[in-house]
Amino acid sequence: MPETHRIESEVAGTPVNAYLVEGERELVAIDATLTVSGGRAVRERIEAIGKPLAALLLTHAHPDHYGGAVEVVVGSEASVVATPGVDAAIRRDDETKEAILRPMFGDEWPRERTFPTQLIEPGAEFAFGDIELTVRDLGPGESPHDSIWLLGDDQSTVFCGDQGYNRMHCYLADGHWENWLAHLDALVTDLPADVTLLPGHGDGAGRELLDWQRGYIECFVGAVRAGAWSDHERAKQEVVDAMASYLEADDLRFLMELSVEPVAAQLGLLEPSRS
Ligand SMILES: [Zn+2]
């Protein structure tokens, strides 16, 4: 049974995971973290293990998971693999992400990004020696396009991307939370009872991770709906306060804060600016 390694990058206060699956002869990486340093840390772990990287698989279309790809695959012949939907969303949004992330992260946001080089159809199985993975394409959810990767025949280890953050604040600004909730329902039903979920942020967990995620999304959207949006700043602060008491940890709080106004706008709560 292939072994799984987690590499957590905490560059610039942004904890995010990449994983390596170690087979008999080669390695497969899942996600690449956000930054140059994070991607290099994955590369260093690959070198320490001492087996070639066969492929880098991407779970979803957010830059904190593909940004470091250029550093992960440098010097290797690894293909970068994603479903067509994930690939299209990454390419479409990369320029917008550059404009947002360059001022936040400077040179830690790679100057040159690597995009998928191999597309895999939804549901397809993928084998590298004794490493077998199946992709489940989800469509819009946490990001504009999500997928998850299931390891082995019994699929009891799942690289679930950001379907479930493990007790960290979450990003909802893309506005597809209703789809996200539907994915959570489907995954709770479909995944084995003893599944190990290896998320994009935080520690691995069982299926309860998906229940926690549902609770967070419902609390967040409820707090936005409850805000008195005639006063933007006050309403925003109320949501931030509500979520800070829902989850005491500060991890990724900036992602939650970035999500308040987009979700309020999507719910039709923001009046046109009077300034
Ligand atoms: Zn993420």
Residues whose N, C-alpha, C, O or C-beta is under 5 A from the ligand:
A	BS01	ZN	D64 D162 G200
